[in-house]
């Protein structure tokens, strides 16, 4: 039986482990490997988390050679990890890039009968009209590779109010905006701009031409949703309401995300805002956040009306959270509202999972 270990101990690694365990029960996974245990759990999914040095000491040379290691971390770390593995005698490794991860998680969720994939229905004959804005910032690190952007994706500069540098044809400080809050809202200042300046009117004009898109959305400068040419035919024919990335897995539940990124006082402020403004969602909070599946990254494509309704729900809750936070949102710069937005996206669409036709696809990293 092939012995395997997963390098990493966060959501990507957990998802890869659970998918391998479910899809390939013949594979024996001994646990997880990390560079350092600092900030990582001692156990994950009931399996040991090893420091690489510990594993080297406990495994003989022939065992190290035979062990297959699946590198399941952000891709920008893959080469450093691969070099470290080779230096320590672990030559049998596979880098699980975002394409491999997306295919694996699609197969896993399909096998589980959960989170339906965008790619499964037969193609239709009418192409869907999409208009997606890819969020960019003047602070972004350059990508190492060049990528061809689909014609329906346009760059949008987020936090444009905070820099004199212009890096995109569209900027989130034009029209009605909260661009100056980008230090806390992150990509959500771009979503706010999209909501106020593209979704609220029946007809939207861009450069004097009617932008008659049926679906609008948001990508990141280095994260995009996996949408193929065939998918453009599937979306409308299948009457998809929302496209989201396959959820990330958390342990023991998705509260683990906010304990890493969000202070408890800020979390309580958000819950109070929900109770004041959206009491039905506040009541659903425990049921949603006691499960493992988390919509990360604030990336979405949705029908214009659906995205409009979501934004109309989201931003008042975030604005009230700013008022209730200590220090208040406008007195700080720590991206906490962006992190809260990911949690609220999860709450909103899990709450509406029976109301919307939600299709899922992979999250592709651009490096």
Buried (B, 14 or more C-beta within 10 A) or exposed (E): EEBBBBBBBBBBBBBBBBBBBEEEEEBEBBBBBBBEEEEBBEEBBEBBBBBBEBBBEEBEEEEBEBBBBBBBBEBEBBEEBBEBBEEBBBEBBBBBBBEBBBBBBBBBBBEEEEBBBBBEBEBBEEBBBBBBBBBBBBEBEEEEEEEEEBEBBBBBBBBBBBBEEEBBEBBBBBEEBBBBBBBBBBBBBBBBBBBBBBBEEEEBEEEEEEEEBBBBBBBBBBBBBBBEEEBBBBBBBBEBBBBBBBBBBBBEBBBBBBEEBBBEEBBEBBBBBBEEBBEEBBEBBEEBBEEBBBBBBBBBBBBBEBBBBBBEBBBBBBBBBBEBBEEEBEEBEBBBBBBBBBBBBBBBBBBBEEEBBBBBBBBBBBE
